[in-house]
Amino acid sequence: MTMKGQDFTLWAVVTADQRNSRRAADRVPAALSTLDAVAGDRLALPFERTAGDEIQALTGDPGAVVDIILALTRLDDWHVGIGLGPVDQPLPDSTRAARGAAYLAARTAVDEARVAPSNLRLVATGLVGAGPYGETAVRRAEAALVMLRALVGRRTAQGWEVIDMLDATGSGKLAAQRLGVSPSAVSQRAARAARAEARLGAELARSLLAEAMGVAW
């Protein structure tokens, strides 16, 4: 579905900045290709290079934000800032031309992400609901995203391989056949890759982010 032009309580601006970009190859083209495949039509304004080794996109879909975080975690080498807030309407054709409080929040978030846990920060403008102990929906959503990123960030290449195969086949037996290993080896690798835990964490993050954005999930 297309998000452009829809009205949300809070939009999400995702800004990612490449780590150590002065000493490493330019990873922006690969990231843009991957994120377009991951989020695609769920983006109101697609990812593009905004400055140096920084990329940015706009969405109103909490699930897209979580999938983007997972993809950037797999790509590695990215600080991630998420800004929640209103965006000036009508939307332009490019995120570089867009304006609004969500973009200011995203700038703060990506700057703070450099020294934040898991190099991720979520910053919002406007009022958000507070829980019984004073915590806000935004802080709960950020905590879920940080923990999910930390968990998935520990996966090895072998772990990602088995996750990809299980997702593609939907069957441990078929995954084992294609990988040339036993079904028990697939189960063990999936457990080490925290497949079940990551799925639960992603669903929690989507739910909490939807609450923070004020959209139904």
N, C-alpha and C positions, 0 to 999 in steps of 0.2 A: 504494500500500500504506500501511497505517497503522503508525506506529512506536510508538504509545503502549503502554507496558507491556513492551516488549522490553528485553532486558538487553544493554547494550553495555559494552565495556571502558572506553571514554571517550565521554561525550556531548559534543555541541557546543552551547553557548549563544551565539547571535549577538545582539549588542547594537549598535544604531546610534543615533547622536546627531546631530541636525541641526546643521550649521554655522551660525554667526551667526544663531541662532534669534530673538534679541531684535530684530534689524533686518530680518528677512525674514518672509514669509508662512508660516503653519503648513503644512508639507509632509507631516505625519504621515498624514492620511487617504489621500492619493494613494499614499504608500509602502505603507501597509497593503493597499490594493487590489491594487497591483502584485505585492507579495510573496506574497499569497495565491494569485494566479494562477500565479506562478512556482514556488512550492514546494508549496503545497496539502497533499495528503495525505502528503507526505514529512516533515511536521512533527509531532513528538510533541505539542508545545504551540504553537499558532499565534502569529503576531506580534500584539502588542497594545501600546498605549501604556502604558509603565510609570511614567514620570515626566517631566513637562514635554514636551519634544520628543524624547524617547527611546523607542525601540521595541525589543522583544526577543522571541525565540522559541527553542525547543529542538528539536533534531533529532539523530538518530543516523545520518543519511545524508550522507556526504562530498560526494556529487554535489549535494545540495540546498544545502549551504554554498557551493559554488562558484557555483551559479546565483544564489544570493542576492547574493553579492559582485558578480557581473556586473550584476545588476539595480540594485543600489544605486549602482554606478559610473555607470550610464546615467542614473539619476535625479539624480546629482550632489548636492553639499551634505551629504554624510553622512560622519561619522567612524565607523569600524567596528571593533568589538572582538569577538574570538572566544575564548571560554573552553572549554577541554577538561578533562573530569574526570568524576567520579561525580556522580550526582544522587540525592537522597533518594527512596526508593520507599515507597509507591506514588505515582505522579505525581498531582498535583492537577489540577483542570480549567483552571487559569490559570497562566501563567508567572509572574505576580506573586506567586503563593502558593508557587511551587516553591523548593526549597532544595538546597544541596549545593556541593561544591567547584568544580564547573564554573561556577556562578553567581558565586562570588567571583573566579574567574579572569577571567570576562567583564567584571566591574567594573574590575579592574586593566587589562585590555586596552583597553577603550573610553576610559579616562582617559588611557592612554599613547598612544592612536591620534591624539590631537590634535597631537602633535609628531612622529609616526612617518612614515617614508616612505609615500607614498600614503595617509596617514591610516588605516592599517590595522595592527592588532597581533593576534597569536595567542599566547595564554598558556595553559599547561597545568599541571595538578597531577598528581602521581604519576610513576612511572618511565616513561621512553620510551627506545627503543633509540638508541644512539650509533653513528655511522658511524666509519670507520677514521681519520678526522682529528678525531674528538671532537665533530662536529656531531650534533645530535639530529634525530630525525624531525620534531619540532615546528618547529625552526628551518628545516629544508628546506621544509616545507609553507608556512611563513610567507613565505619568500623567493619561492616560486612564486606565491602569492596576490598579494604586493606587485607583482611584475613583471607579472602578468596585469592587475591593476587599473591600473597605469601605462600599459600598452599600450592597453587598451581605452578608457581615459579620454581618449585623444587623438582619438577618433573625432568627426567632425562630424555634424551632423544629416543631411547627405546620405549620410555613411558608414553611419549606422544605418539609413537608409531602404533602401539597397541590400542590407544584411545581412538585414533583415527580409524583403525581397522574395525574395532567394535562398533563405532558409530556408522561406518559404511555398511557393514554386514548385518548388524543387529543380532549377531549370534557368536557366542564364544567358540563354538565348534568350527564355524566357517572362518572366523578370524584365525584360529589355530592352523587350519589347512592352508590359508593364504600366506601365513607367516612361516610355515614349515616347522611349527613347534607343537607341543601337546596342549590340549585344553587346560590342563592344570597350570601350565606355564603362562598361558594367557591370563588366567585368573590371578596368579601371583603377581604378574606385571601390572595388571589393572589395579590390584590392591595397593601396590607400591606407588602407583601413580595417583592414588586417592580418587579414583573415578567416581565412586558413589558419594564420597564426602564433597567433592567439588560440585557435583550436580545439586546436592542439597544447599551448598553455600551459594551457588549461582541463583537458585530459586529464592532464597532468603534475600539476597542482594537486590534482585528484581523487585520483590515485594516492598522492601523498605525504601528503595529509590522511588517507586511509584507513589508511595505515601508522601515522600518528601517533595515530589513534583506536583502532587495533587491530582494525579490521573488514576483512572480505574485500572486495575490489573487483575 
